[in-house]
Amino acid sequence: MPDALPSLTAPIALARWENEGGAHEVIDVALPGPVLDLAERLGVETQTSAHRVMLTQSGDMRLGKGTRRSRFHARQTIEIGNTGFEWRAAFAPFGAISVTDAYRENEGSLDVRLFGRVRLARMSGPAFAKGEIMRYLAEIAWAPDAILLNRSLVW
């Protein structure tokens, strides 16, 4: 079996990933042409061994309807081999409000805390998980290797 993936313009792409023991597996994955085009435009790495993408973010957003904008700094991890992410943000002033938004092991959750201790809000459940999966798909452009390597995505 080849070590590298062929050109993404082929009708069949080969996906490679490491299993728990470190062994490489190569399988045929039939991907629609538009999906291959998207992966190529986003700069997919055909010889990656990465398991996740880590991002840092800063900006401002409203924490509720009618509230003022609050500055935040965040770190986000997006999984490549499976559907999952975690976004951890600290909001001004002084990072007093922390938010963890995540999708792991088929469960979505949002946790908002004051000074990391007092829970202000918590969201979870099947409807919330669906929204988190949609967020993962919307942000897949930041982790384009997942287009080829995430076994749970069916195109």
N, C-alpha and C positions, 0 to 999 in steps of 0.2 A: 504494500500500500504506500502511496506517496506521502512524503513528509509535509509538503506544502499544498495549499489549496490551489485549484486551477483558477483561471480568470473568472471573474464574476459574471462575465457575459455569457458563459455557457448555460444551457438550460438546466443543468444539474450542478449544484455546488457541493463540495465535500466539506463537512463540518468536522473539526477536530477539537477534542477537549481532553483534559486529564481527569481520570476517575480518582477515587479516594486513595488508591494505592500508587498513584503517580503514573500509571500506564496510559499511553495515548490510545484513543479509539478514533477511527475514521469511518464515517458512514455517509451514504448517499442521502441527500436531502433535496427533494424536489421543491424548489422555490419558484413561485410565479415570477415572470420577467419584471414586473414593476417593483417587486420586493428586492430582487437582485440589483436593479437600477438604483433604488433608494440606498441600499447598502454601499454601493460603489460611490455614489454622490456624497455620502456621509463620511467616506474615508475608512471603511472597514479594514482592519488589519488581518490579512489572511493567515499570518503565522504567529498569532498572539498566544501567549500563555497566561494572560491576565485573567483574574477571576472576578474583579470588580473595578469600577471606576470611582475615584474619590474626587469630589469637587469642594471648593470653598466659594461661598457667596456672601455678598453684602448688599443691602438695599434698604428699602422701606416699604411698609405695607400697613394696611388698616387691620386691626385685630378684631373689629366688629363693625356692624353697620352704624354709620354716623360718627365713628371715632376718628381722632386725628391719626395721621400716619406715624408709625414708630420705626425707628432704625433697627436693623437686625444684622447679625453675622451668623452664618450657618455653615455647616459641613454636611455634605450629602454623599452617601455611598450607594452606588447602583450596581446590582449584581449582573454578571454577564451570562453565567451558565444556568441561572434559574430566575424566576420572576420575583424580585425583591429589591427593596431600597430602604434606606433610613435617612431622614432629614432631621438634624438637630440644630435648633436656632436659639439664640439668646437675643432678647429684645431690650432696648433702652427703656428706662434709664438703668445703667449699671448692670445690664443683663438680668434684671430682676425677674423677668418672665422668660421661662424656657419652654420650648415646644419641641416635641418629638413626634414626627409624622412618619409612619412606617408601614411596610407590607412585608411580612415574613411568614413563611410556612403556611401559606393560604389564609392568613389573617391580617386585616388592616387595623391600624390603631392610630389615634391622635391623643396625645397627653399634653396638657398645659399645666405648668406649675409656677408658683410664686417662690422665688429664692430656692428652687429645686426641691422644695419640701411640701408645700401646701398645694394640693391638687385643686385647680380652678375649673378644669374641664377634662372629660374623657369621652372619646367616641370609639365605637367598634361595632362589629356585627356584619352580617352578610351584605347589606346594602352599602355600608361604608367600605368593605373590602373591594366591592366592584369599582367604586370610585378610585381606590388606591391602585388597582390594576390599570385603570384608565390613565392615571398619572404616570405609572411606569411606562406605558406605551407612548404617551405624549413626550416623555423625556428620553426615549430610546436614542434620539439623535446624539445625546451626550455620551452614549455607550453603544456605538453602532455595531460593535462586534457581537452584541447580543442578538442582532438580527439573524446571524448565522448560527451562533453557538448556544442560544437558549432553547433547550429541548422541549420546554413546555409551551412555546409559541407555535401555533399552527397557522400557517399563512394560506 
